[in-house]
C-alpha cells in the first residue's frame, strides 16, 4: 500500500510541472520507478485529473 501523501505530492508535481528534487528537472511519470506508487499515481491522474494515458505509460 502506498502513502497517500506521497502520491498526492507526486501527482501535484506532475500536473503542475514542478521540479523533481532528485534531478532538478521537471517531474514526469517516468521518474516514478516504484510500481506500487506508479499505479496509484496513474490511477489518480486518470480519475481525478481526467488524463488519458498511452499503454506505454501504464505498462513498464
Z-matrix of the N, CA and C atoms (Angstrom, degrees):
N
C 1 1.449
C 2 1.529 1 108.90
N 3 1.297 2 115.74 1 142.78
C 4 1.466 3 121.89 2 -177.24
C 5 1.529 4 111.08 3 -98.13
N 6 1.299 5 115.59 4 151.52
C 7 1.457 6 122.37 5 176.12
C 8 1.534 7 107.90 6 -76.71
N 9 1.334 8 116.58 7 119.68
C 10 1.464 9 120.84 8 -175.51
C 11 1.532 10 112.41 9 -62.49
N 12 1.304 11 117.47 10 -31.77
C 13 1.471 12 120.31 11 179.24
C 14 1.528 13 110.08 12 -64.80
N 15 1.329 14 116.36 13 -43.93
C 16 1.467 15 120.77 14 178.68
C 17 1.521 16 110.27 15 -63.36
N 18 1.331 17 116.27 16 -43.02
C 19 1.471 18 121.01 17 178.49
C 20 1.526 19 109.70 18 -60.77
N 21 1.322 20 117.28 19 -46.10
C 22 1.469 21 121.32 20 -179.46
C 23 1.530 22 111.89 21 -61.40
N 24 1.319 23 116.51 22 -41.19
C 25 1.470 24 120.37 23 178.97
C 26 1.524 25 110.07 24 -63.59
N 27 1.322 26 116.93 25 -46.34
C 28 1.467 27 120.61 26 -179.66
C 29 1.524 28 111.08 27 -63.15
N 30 1.327 29 117.35 28 -44.09
C 31 1.462 30 121.24 29 179.32
C 32 1.527 31 110.29 30 -61.44
N 33 1.316 32 116.64 31 -44.95
C 34 1.465 33 120.79 32 179.86
C 35 1.530 34 111.16 33 -61.00
N 36 1.317 35 116.28 34 -41.87
C 37 1.474 36 119.64 35 179.07
C 38 1.530 37 111.13 36 -66.17
N 39 1.321 38 117.16 37 -38.76
C 40 1.470 39 120.15 38 178.84
C 41 1.519 40 110.15 39 -66.72
N 42 1.319 41 117.15 40 -48.11
C 43 1.464 42 122.07 41 -177.04
C 44 1.528 43 111.15 42 -64.25
N 45 1.323 44 116.65 43 -42.02
C 46 1.463 45 120.76 44 -176.15
C 47 1.523 46 113.70 45 -92.25
N 48 1.328 47 115.99 46 8.37
C 49 1.478 48 121.57 47 -179.44
C 50 1.524 49 111.35 48 55.02
N 51 1.338 50 113.86 49 43.07
C 52 1.461 51 120.06 50 178.14
C 53 1.519 52 111.13 51 -77.14
N 54 1.310 53 115.63 52 174.71
C 55 1.458 54 120.98 53 -177.22
C 56 1.519 55 112.30 54 -87.47
N 57 1.312 56 113.99 55 143.15
C 58 1.458 57 120.86 56 170.69
C 59 1.530 58 105.57 57 -82.97
N 60 1.324 59 118.27 58 117.38
C 61 1.457 60 120.00 59 -176.23
C 62 1.530 61 113.05 60 -63.35
N 63 1.311 62 116.66 61 -22.90
C 64 1.457 63 120.95 62 -179.44
C 65 1.526 64 112.45 63 -75.23
N 66 1.343 65 116.35 64 -39.82
C 67 1.462 66 120.54 65 -174.35
C 68 1.527 67 113.44 66 -106.95
N 69 1.340 68 116.38 67 -20.62
C 70 1.456 69 119.99 68 -176.32
C 71 1.521 70 113.03 69 77.95
N 72 1.320 71 116.59 70 8.47
C 73 1.471 72 122.10 71 178.98
C 74 1.522 73 109.33 72 -108.88
N 75 1.322 74 115.27 73 171.86
C 76 1.457 75 120.47 74 177.38
C 77 1.526 76 109.84 75 -58.75
N 78 1.328 77 115.73 76 134.98
C 79 1.459 78 122.57 77 -178.75
C 80 1.523 79 109.02 78 -72.90
N 81 1.320 80 117.12 79 127.01
C 82 1.461 81 121.57 80 179.14
C 83 1.526 82 109.33 81 -129.20
N 84 1.313 83 116.07 82 164.45
C 85 1.457 84 121.10 83 -177.89
C 86 1.526 85 111.81 84 -59.37
N 87 1.305 86 117.91 85 -35.15
C 88 1.464 87 121.02 86 179.75
C 89 1.529 88 112.84 87 -64.57
N 90 1.317 89 117.72 88 -15.55
C 91 1.465 90 120.81 89 176.94
C 92 1.530 91 111.43 90 -71.43
N 93 1.315 92 117.53 91 -18.02
C 94 1.464 93 122.02 92 -178.47
C 95 1.527 94 107.85 93 -86.70
N 96 1.325 95 116.84 94 109.82
C 97 1.464 96 120.54 95 -177.74
C 98 1.527 97 112.62 96 -100.21
N 99 1.319 98 117.81 97 -21.30
C 100 1.450 99 121.33 98 178.71
C 101 1.528 100 108.28 99 -77.41
N 102 1.327 101 116.40 100 118.35
C 103 1.469 102 121.26 101 -174.25
C 104 1.528 103 112.94 102 -62.56
N 105 1.312 104 117.84 103 -34.24
C 106 1.472 105 120.44 104 179.71
C 107 1.528 106 109.73 105 -66.66
N 108 1.322 107 116.58 106 -49.68
C 109 1.465 108 120.30 107 179.17
C 110 1.519 109 110.63 108 -64.49
N 111 1.324 110 116.49 109 -39.62
C 112 1.466 111 120.88 110 179.78
C 113 1.531 112 110.64 111 -59.16
N 114 1.330 113 117.61 112 -43.15
C 115 1.460 114 120.07 113 -179.29
C 116 1.531 115 111.45 114 -66.74
N 117 1.325 116 117.63 115 -39.36
C 118 1.466 117 120.61 116 176.86
C 119 1.530 118 111.13 117 -65.32
N 120 1.316 119 116.40 118 -41.10
C 121 1.467 120 121.07 119 -179.83
C 122 1.523 121 110.55 120 -66.41
N 123 1.320 122 117.13 121 -43.61
C 124 1.471 123 120.68 122 177.36
C 125 1.518 124 110.08 123 -61.04
N 126 1.321 125 116.15 124 -44.89
C 127 1.471 126 120.28 125 -179.76
C 128 1.527 127 110.60 126 -58.55
N 129 1.330 128 117.05 127 -44.06
C 130 1.464 129 120.43 128 -179.47
C 131 1.533 130 111.36 129 -68.19
N 132 1.319 131 117.28 130 -40.59
C 133 1.465 132 120.14 131 178.44
C 134 1.532 133 110.85 132 -60.79
N 135 1.308 134 117.03 133 -39.26
C 136 1.464 135 121.36 134 -178.96
C 137 1.529 136 111.19 135 -75.67
N 138 1.328 137 116.79 136 -49.26
C 139 1.468 138 120.44 137 -174.52
C 140 1.526 139 113.34 138 -73.84
N 141 1.317 140 117.73 139 -44.09
C 142 1.463 141 121.12 140 -173.66
C 143 1.518 142 111.56 141 -87.94
N 144 1.319 143 116.63 142 -41.69
C 145 1.461 144 120.04 143 -173.53
C 146 1.526 145 113.08 144 -102.62
N 147 1.326 146 117.52 145 -4.28
C 148 1.462 147 120.96 146 176.77
C 149 1.516 148 114.54 147 69.02
N 150 1.314 149 116.59 148 22.82
C 151 1.460 150 119.39 149 179.50
C 152 1.513 151 109.81 150 -68.28
N 153 1.299 152 115.38 151 146.00
C 154 1.467 153 121.60 152 172.68
C 155 1.518 154 106.73 153 -109.50
N 156 1.324 155 115.47 154 119.24
C 157 1.445 156 119.92 155 -176.27
C 158 1.522 157 110.12 156 -108.73
N 159 1.317 158 115.98 157 148.03
C 160 1.460 159 121.94 158 175.34
C 161 1.520 160 109.68 159 -75.76
N 162 1.318 161 116.19 160 163.35
C 163 1.460 162 120.57 161 176.94
C 164 1.530 163 110.74 162 -60.03
N 165 1.328 164 116.71 163 -31.71
C 166 1.468 165 120.58 164 178.42
C 167 1.522 166 111.33 165 -64.43
N 168 1.322 167 118.02 166 -29.38
C 169 1.464 168 121.84 167 179.57
C 170 1.521 169 110.95 168 -73.36
N 171 1.315 170 116.35 169 -29.46
C 172 1.455 171 120.41 170 -173.62
C 173 1.528 172 110.76 171 -91.26
N 174 1.299 173 117.71 172 -38.49
C 175 1.466 174 121.29 173 -179.42
C 176 1.508 175 109.91 174 -101.14
N 177 1.286 176 116.11 175 131.71
C 178 1.465 177 121.71 176 176.61
C 179 1.483 178 110.18 177 -115.86
